[in-house]
């Protein structure tokens, strides 16, 4: 089970990093769509990381 939570956290970190890059490029090029996609991808990354945290918390309680 711990592998699944680690995978969620790793995928979340990748999404957050990629989203930051997209957002920065979008800002630099004044591409609002790309900037928005970057912010959305960061949010997706936060959700995946939280999912991994919840799995860890559930595992330690049971």
Backbone as CSV, one residue per row, in Angstrom:
resi,resn,N_x,N_y,N_z,CA_x,CA_y,CA_z,C_x,C_y,C_z
1,UNK,0.807,-1.199,0.000,0.000,0.000,0.000,0.849,1.261,0.000
2,UNK,1.943,1.242,0.707,2.773,2.441,0.804,3.271,2.876,-0.570
3,UNK,3.454,1.916,-1.462,3.919,2.250,-2.805,2.901,3.105,-3.540
4,UNK,1.616,2.824,-3.314,0.574,3.596,-3.990,0.572,5.037,-3.513
5,UNK,0.739,5.242,-2.208,0.750,6.609,-1.704,1.993,7.342,-2.190
6,UNK,3.108,6.637,-2.272,4.334,7.257,-2.787,4.168,7.630,-4.256
7,UNK,3.501,6.774,-5.013,3.266,7.057,-6.429,2.371,8.284,-6.582
8,UNK,1.328,8.372,-5.758,0.438,9.539,-5.810,1.214,10.812,-5.489
9,UNK,2.057,10.734,-4.469,2.835,11.911,-4.079,3.831,12.300,-5.173
10,UNK,4.457,11.300,-5.785,5.425,11.579,-6.856,4.724,12.180,-8.075
11,UNK,3.588,11.605,-8.448,2.835,12.154,-9.579,2.372,13.569,-9.273
12,UNK,1.994,13.802,-8.036,1.573,15.140,-7.634,2.707,16.140,-7.752
13,UNK,3.892,15.732,-7.336,5.057,16.623,-7.430,5.393,16.942,-8.880
14,UNK,5.291,15.949,-9.745,5.560,16.158,-11.172,4.542,17.131,-11.764
15,UNK,3.264,16.915,-11.438,2.225,17.810,-11.948,2.425,19.241,-11.446
16,UNK,2.783,19.375,-10.175,2.999,20.723,-9.630,4.158,21.417,-10.337
17,UNK,5.254,20.685,-10.539,6.418,21.279,-11.197,6.120,21.639,-12.651
18,UNK,5.487,20.732,-13.371,5.153,20.995,-14.772,4.173,22.160,-14.876
19,UNK,3.236,22.215,-13.949,2.272,23.303,-13.941,2.927,24.651,-13.699
20,UNK,3.924,24.676,-12.816,4.640,25.929,-12.555,5.373,26.403,-13.803
21,UNK,5.965,25.451,-14.519,6.672,25.807,-15.757,5.681,26.365,-16.778
22,UNK,4.563,25.677,-16.965,3.555,26.151,-17.918,3.046,27.538,-17.536
23,UNK,2.793,27.715,-16.252,2.293,29.013,-15.792,3.322,30.112,-16.065
24,UNK,4.587,29.843,-15.776,5.643,30.831,-15.993,5.803,31.164,-17.476
25,UNK,5.779,30.136,-18.312,5.897,30.367,-19.759,4.688,31.148,-20.253
26,UNK,3.518,30.802,-19.754,2.303,31.511,-20.131,2.367,32.986,-19.749
27,UNK,2.876,33.262,-18.548,3.021,34.652,-18.116,4.034,35.384,-18.984
28,UNK,5.161,34.724,-19.242,6.228,35.357,-20.018,5.806,35.661,-21.449
29,UNK,4.982,34.799,-22.013,4.553,34.972,-23.402,3.168,35.619,-23.508
30,UNK,2.623,35.973,-22.353,1.279,36.566,-22.278,0.210,35.659,-22.895
31,UNK,0.419,34.361,-22.704,-0.522,33.347,-23.172,-1.383,32.936,-21.979
32,UNK,-2.540,33.569,-21.863,-3.405,33.326,-20.703,-3.904,31.886,-20.643
33,UNK,-4.120,31.280,-21.797,-4.592,29.896,-21.818,-3.541,28.957,-21.225
34,UNK,-2.293,29.127,-21.633,-1.217,28.289,-21.106,-1.021,28.544,-19.614
35,UNK,-1.110,29.802,-19.227,-0.985,30.148,-17.815,-2.086,29.460,-16.999
36,UNK,-3.303,29.475,-17.528,-4.426,28.814,-16.860,-4.253,27.309,-16.789
37,UNK,-3.738,26.728,-17.867,-3.484,25.277,-17.865,-2.432,24.932,-16.816
38,UNK,-1.443,25.804,-16.676,-0.413,25.580,-15.663,-0.987,25.608,-14.256
39,UNK,-1.841,26.574,-14.000,-2.471,26.663,-12.678,-3.344,25.442,-12.418
40,UNK,-4.067,25.008,-13.434,-4.921,23.819,-13.284,-4.085,22.574,-13.011
41,UNK,-2.949,22.456,-13.695,-2.095,21.292,-13.488,-1.493,21.311,-12.085
42,UNK,-1.175,22.486,-11.585,-0.668,22.585,-10.214,-1.740,22.132,-9.219
43,UNK,-2.967,22.551,-9.447,-4.069,22.143,-8.572,-4.234,20.625,-8.602
44,UNK,-4.139,20.053,-9.788,-4.225,18.591,-9.939,-3.109,17.925,-9.130
45,UNK,-1.920,18.516,-9.170,-0.797,17.978,-8.410,-1.034,18.037,-6.910
46,UNK,-1.636,19.119,-6.451,-1.947,19.239,-5.025,-2.952,18.178,-4.600
47,UNK,-3.915,17.911,-5.455,-4.922,16.888,-5.150,-4.273,15.506,-5.072
48,UNK,-3.403,15.201,-6.028,-2.732,13.889,-6.011,-1.861,13.736,-4.771
49,UNK,-1.151,14.789,-4.406,-0.317,14.727,-3.206,-1.172,14.519,-1.963
50,UNK,-2.289,15.218,-1.892,-3.192,15.067,-0.757,-3.756,13.650,-0.704
51,UNK,-4.051,13.101,-1.867,-4.553,11.730,-1.936,-3.529,10.773,-1.320
52,UNK,-2.250,10.983,-1.635,-1.201,10.155,-1.046,-1.118,10.325,0.455
53,UNK,-1.300,11.559,0.933,-1.283,11.821,2.376,-2.439,11.116,3.076
54,UNK,-3.606,11.136,2.453,-4.775,10.474,3.035,-4.539,8.968,3.105
55,UNK,-3.973,8.413,2.055,-3.674,6.977,2.066,-2.698,6.638,3.187
56,UNK,-1.697,7.471,3.374,-0.734,7.246,4.460,-1.415,7.329,5.823
57,UNK,-2.268,8.329,5.994,-2.953,8.503,7.273,-3.872,7.319,7.563
58,UNK,-4.571,6.870,6.542,-5.477,5.731,6.731,-4.702,4.469,7.067
59,UNK,-3.579,4.305,6.414,-2.758,3.107,6.628,-2.219,3.073,8.058
60,UNK,-1.788,4.203,8.586,-1.222,4.227,9.931,-2.270,4.027,11.004
61,UNK,-3.524,4.306,10.683,-4.598,4.145,11.675,-5.176,2.743,11.668
62,UNK,-4.929,1.997,10.604,-5.520,0.644,10.517,-4.481,-0.390,10.380
